[in-house]
């Protein structure tokens, strides 16, 4: 396989790359700074981005960097469960045996969140991925769940993560109470050409490649044009290009290989 042919120690452009080896894109660094501020405020934050822009990866890296003695991270990613299922997942993450009836679960969760912060001095952080799939009623219930002291503070930090449509949804009048409470709003944009080149070099270096330049400049330029700087798409075309380069026994991956890859991908 191409891993051995190019001398990689690990598979490059993998979605399972350790967070310590993630490419430090400018947008992700700014997102980290904003989320750090959000933790201090114990507020509600909104993180949006196009499909494949690296939102979930950035959130995962941020969460893994938190001190588990100071923070309890609750990761949710399945709005299809309905609000009862969401409450059940939150209760379980808090170490509770979820009550049978939803109102009782809400009371359980609120008491546990308050106890966690005030008594155990451990701040709860709820990360809700795929939040663009949350319905109107679910968004309102999340807001009400975390209200505390007559809406003067929140029982937990809540980060809503989703596609760009989530921002548009929250601008609707029906969501105004939630939108006004967003302490952080951040849209994670794509990589530019310079970042795309650095991103590709970073991934092959982290994978153990030590020889001269593997991806030619014309490949990088064309890859940026095709992927629009979306990391997931960059990963896809680079992986397919490595497979094609291995078949052709190419030591340098050039634009001609990328053109074949694009033709194959666009035919799917």
C-alpha positions in Angstrom: 0.0 0.0 0.0 1.1 3.6 -0.5 1.9 4.0 3.3 5.0 1.7 2.9 5.9 3.0 -0.6 6.2 6.6 0.7 7.7 5.7 4.0 4.8 6.9 6.2 4.8 5.7 9.8 1.1 6.4 10.1 -1.7 7.0 7.7 -1.6 10.7 6.5 -4.8 12.8 6.2 -6.6 10.5 8.7 -9.6 11.8 10.6 -8.2 10.0 13.7 -5.0 12.1 13.9 -4.1 12.9 17.6 -5.2 16.4 18.6 -1.6 17.2 19.5 -0.7 16.8 15.8 -3.6 18.9 14.3 -2.6 21.6 11.9 -2.7 25.0 13.8 -4.8 26.9 11.3 -5.5 30.6 12.2 -9.2 30.1 12.3 -8.9 27.2 14.8 -6.6 29.2 17.0 -9.1 32.1 17.2 -11.9 29.6 17.9 -9.9 28.2 20.8 -9.4 31.7 22.2 -13.1 32.5 22.0 -14.2 29.3 23.6 -11.7 29.9 26.4 -13.5 33.3 27.0 -16.8 31.5 26.9 -15.7 29.1 29.7 -15.0 32.1 31.9 -18.4 33.6 31.2 -20.3 30.2 31.6 -22.4 31.3 28.7 -23.8 30.0 25.4 -21.7 29.9 22.2 -22.4 29.3 18.6 -19.8 27.7 16.2 -20.7 27.2 12.6 -18.9 26.3 9.4 -19.4 24.6 6.1 -19.5 20.8 5.8 -16.0 19.4 6.3 -14.5 22.7 7.6 -13.1 21.1 10.8 -15.7 22.2 13.4 -15.9 18.9 15.2 -12.2 18.4 15.1 -11.6 21.8 16.6 -14.1 21.2 19.3 -12.6 17.8 20.0 -9.1 19.4 20.4 -10.5 22.1 22.6 -12.3 19.6 24.9 -9.3 17.3 25.2 -7.2 20.3 26.3 -9.4 21.0 29.3 -8.4 19.9 32.8 -10.8 17.0 33.8 -10.4 18.0 37.4 -11.9 21.5 36.7 -14.3 20.6 33.8 -16.8 17.9 33.0 -17.3 17.8 29.3 -20.6 16.4 28.0 -20.6 15.7 24.3 -23.9 15.3 22.4 -24.2 14.7 18.7 -27.6 13.1 18.0 -30.6 15.5 17.9 -32.6 12.7 16.4 -33.0 11.2 19.9 -35.5 14.0 20.7 -35.3 16.1 23.8 -36.1 13.2 26.2 -33.2 11.3 24.7 -30.9 14.3 25.0 -31.9 14.7 28.7 -31.2 11.0 29.3 -27.7 11.4 27.8 -27.0 14.4 29.9 -28.2 12.7 33.0 -26.1 9.6 32.3 -23.0 11.8 31.7 -23.6 13.4 35.1 -23.6 10.0 36.7 -27.4 9.9 37.3 -29.9 7.2 36.9 -32.3 9.0 34.6 -35.8 9.5 36.0 -38.7 8.0 34.0 -40.6 11.2 33.4 -39.1 14.1 31.5 -39.9 16.8 34.1 -38.3 14.7 36.8 -35.2 14.3 34.6 -35.0 18.1 34.1 -35.1 18.6 37.8 -32.4 15.9 38.3 -30.1 17.5 35.7 -30.5 21.0 37.1 -29.7 19.9 40.6 -26.7 17.9 39.5 -25.3 20.8 37.4 -25.7 23.2 40.3 -24.1 20.7 42.7 -21.2 20.0 40.3 -20.3 23.7 40.0 -21.0 25.0 43.5 -20.1 22.0 45.7 -17.6 20.1 43.6 -16.1 23.1 42.0 -16.1 21.4 38.6 -17.6 23.4 35.7 -19.9 21.5 33.3 -19.4 22.1 29.6 -22.0 20.8 27.1 -20.9 20.5 23.5 -23.8 19.9 21.1 -22.6 18.8 17.7 -24.9 18.7 14.6 -27.0 21.3 16.3 -28.4 22.5 13.0 -30.7 19.5 13.3 -32.2 20.7 16.5 -35.8 21.8 16.2 -37.3 25.0 17.5 -38.8 23.3 20.6 -35.5 21.6 21.5 -33.5 24.8 21.2 -35.9 26.5 23.5 -35.7 23.7 26.0 -31.9 23.8 26.1 -32.1 27.5 26.8 -34.5 27.0 29.7 -32.6 24.0 31.1 -29.6 26.2 31.8 -31.3 29.3 33.1 -30.3 30.0 36.7 -30.9 32.7 39.3 -33.7 34.4 37.3 -31.8 34.1 34.1 -28.8 36.0 35.5 -26.4 33.2 34.9 -26.1 29.7 33.3 -25.8 26.3 35.0 -23.3 25.2 32.4 -21.3 26.4 29.3 -23.2 25.3 26.2 -21.6 25.3 22.7 -23.9 24.7 19.8 -21.9 23.4 16.8 -23.4 23.1 13.3 -23.6 23.9 9.7 -23.9 27.5 8.5 -27.7 27.2 8.4 -27.7 27.1 12.2 -26.7 30.7 12.4 -29.5 31.6 10.0 -32.0 29.6 12.0 -31.1 31.4 15.2 -31.6 34.8 13.6 -35.3 34.0 13.2 -37.6 36.0 15.5 -38.7 32.8 17.3 -35.2 32.2 18.5 -34.4 35.8 19.6 -34.3 34.9 23.3 -31.5 32.4 22.6 -29.7 34.5 20.0 -29.4 37.4 22.4 -27.8 35.1 25.0 -25.0 34.0 22.6 -21.8 35.2 24.3 -19.7 33.9 21.4 -20.5 33.5 17.7 -17.9 32.2 15.4 -17.9 31.0 11.9 -15.0 28.7 11.0 -14.0 29.5 7.5 -11.9 27.5 4.9 -8.2 27.5 4.6 -6.6 30.0 2.1 -4.0 28.9 -0.5 -1.0 29.4 1.9 -2.7 27.5 4.7 -3.7 24.7 2.3 -0.1 24.3 1.3 1.0 24.3 4.9 -1.8 21.9 5.9 -0.7 19.3 3.3 3.0 19.6 4.3 2.1 19.3 7.9 0.1 16.1 7.5 2.8 14.3 5.5 5.4 15.4 8.0 3.3 14.2 11.0 2.8 10.9 9.2 6.6 10.4 9.0 7.5 11.5 5.5 11.1 12.7 5.5 12.1 13.0 1.9 11.9 16.1 -0.4 8.6 17.7 -1.4 6.0 15.1 -1.9 3.2 17.2 -3.4 4.3 19.5 -6.2 3.3 23.2 -6.1 1.0 22.8 -9.1 -0.8 20.0 -7.3 -1.3 22.2 -4.2 -2.6 25.1 -6.3 -5.1 22.9 -8.2 -6.1 21.1 -5.0 -7.0 24.4 -3.3 -9.1 25.5 -6.3 -10.9 22.2 -6.3 -11.5 21.9 -2.5 -12.0 25.6 -1.8 -9.8 25.1 1.3 -12.2 22.7 3.0 -10.0 20.3 5.1 -12.1 17.2 4.6 -12.0 17.6 0.9 -8.2 18.2 1.0 -7.8 15.0 2.9 -9.9 13.1 0.3 -8.1 14.3 -2.8 -4.6 13.9 -1.2 -5.4 10.3 -0.1 -6.7 9.4 -3.5 -3.7 11.1 -5.2 -1.3 9.1 -3.0 -3.0 5.9 -4.0 -2.8 6.9 -7.7 0.9 7.9 -7.2 1.7 4.6 -5.7 0.2 2.7 -8.6 2.2 4.8 -11.0 5.3 4.6 -8.8 5.6 8.4 -8.7 7.9 9.9 -6.0 6.3 13.3 -6.5 2.6 13.9 -6.8 1.9 16.4 -9.6 -1.2 18.1 -11.0 -1.6 15.5 -13.7 -2.4 12.9 -11.0 -4.8 15.3 -9.3 -6.7 15.8 -12.6 -7.3 12.0 -12.8 -8.4 11.9 -9.2 -10.9 14.8 -9.7 -12.3 13.0 -12.7 -12.8 9.9 -10.7 -14.3 11.7 -7.7 -16.7 13.7 -9.9 -17.9 10.6 -11.6 -19.2 9.1 -8.2 
